[in-house]
Amino acid sequence: MGQFANISGNSNPVQGAFSQNGSNQFDLLQIINPRGGQVVWKLDYTGTVTANPLSWTKDTILGRIPGANWAACFQQNNTNPYNLDILQIMDEGGAVVWLLDYTGTVYSASQL
């Protein structure tokens, strides 16, 4: 989906990269099951991933993707054949400080 910069130097790079989200606190990304419209996966405004969440926001920053689950969207059917990261957030110097990989796993700076 892309690379974003923590331009505000926020201690939470996800919130820094999407500072326009501010007080809205919208989910960044959701996967919606086309059968019934249930959210089956979400990335919230703090950078937390939740499968089968109990709640979610009506609006999102990066969008909603139809699919039965994470794998159906990013791992099956050759949708990401090179297993590229889905999202990366960089600091002002260009170093990746947070990422969401092709498996749906989040890594912060201390884990990279």
C-alpha positions in Angstrom: 0.0 0.0 0.0 2.9 2.3 0.5 5.5 4.1 2.5 4.6 6.9 4.9 6.7 9.3 7.0 6.4 10.0 10.7 6.9 13.7 9.9 5.7 14.9 13.3 8.4 12.9 15.1 5.6 11.3 17.2 6.7 8.6 19.6 4.1 6.4 17.9 5.1 6.3 14.3 1.7 5.2 13.1 0.0 8.2 14.7 2.8 10.5 13.4 2.4 9.2 9.9 -1.3 9.7 9.9 -1.6 12.8 12.1 -4.6 14.0 10.0 -6.5 11.2 11.8 -6.1 13.2 15.0 -9.1 13.0 17.2 -11.1 10.9 14.7 -9.2 7.8 15.6 -10.4 6.0 12.5 -9.1 2.6 11.7 -6.4 2.8 9.0 -7.3 -0.4 7.1 -10.1 -2.9 7.3 -10.8 -6.2 5.6 -14.5 -6.7 5.1 -16.1 -10.1 4.4 -18.2 -9.7 1.3 -20.8 -12.0 2.8 -22.5 -10.0 5.4 -20.1 -7.0 5.6 -18.4 -8.1 8.8 -15.0 -6.6 9.5 -12.6 -9.7 9.8 -9.4 -7.8 10.3 -8.4 -4.2 11.1 -5.4 -2.0 11.6 -6.4 0.7 14.1 -5.1 4.2 14.5 -2.4 3.1 17.0 -1.0 0.5 14.7 -2.6 -2.4 16.5 -3.8 -5.4 14.3 -6.9 -7.2 15.4 -8.4 -10.3 13.6 -12.2 -10.7 14.0 -12.5 -7.4 16.0 -15.6 -6.8 18.2 -15.7 -3.2 17.1 -14.4 -1.0 14.3 -14.8 2.5 12.9 -17.3 3.4 10.2 -14.6 5.3 8.2 -11.0 4.4 7.4 -7.9 6.3 6.4 -6.5 3.8 3.8 -9.7 2.0 2.9 -11.6 -1.2 3.1 -10.7 -4.3 1.2 -13.1 -7.1 0.5 -12.0 -10.5 1.5 -12.7 -13.5 3.8 -9.4 -12.9 5.8 -5.9 -11.5 5.6 -4.5 -14.4 3.6 -7.3 -14.1 1.0 -6.3 -10.4 0.4 -2.5 -10.5 0.6 -1.2 -14.1 0.4 -3.4 -16.2 -1.8 -4.2 -16.0 -5.5 -0.8 -14.4 -6.3 -1.9 -11.0 -5.0 1.6 -10.3 -3.4 3.9 -12.7 -5.2 7.1 -11.1 -3.8 5.9 -11.0 -0.2 6.4 -7.3 0.0 5.5 -5.3 3.1 2.1 -3.8 2.9 2.9 -0.6 4.9 6.1 1.0 6.0 6.6 4.1 8.1 9.9 5.9 8.1 11.5 8.5 10.3 12.6 11.8 8.9 16.0 10.3 8.1 14.5 7.6 5.9 14.9 4.6 8.2 12.0 2.2 8.5 10.7 2.4 12.1 7.4 0.5 11.7 6.0 -2.0 9.2 3.1 -4.3 8.4 4.5 -7.3 6.5 2.8 -9.6 4.0 1.7 -12.0 6.8 -0.2 -9.2 8.7 2.4 -9.0 11.4 3.5 -5.6 12.7 7.1 -4.8 13.6 8.3 -1.7 15.4 11.7 -0.1 15.4 13.0 -2.3 18.2 12.1 -5.4 16.3 13.6 -4.4 12.9 
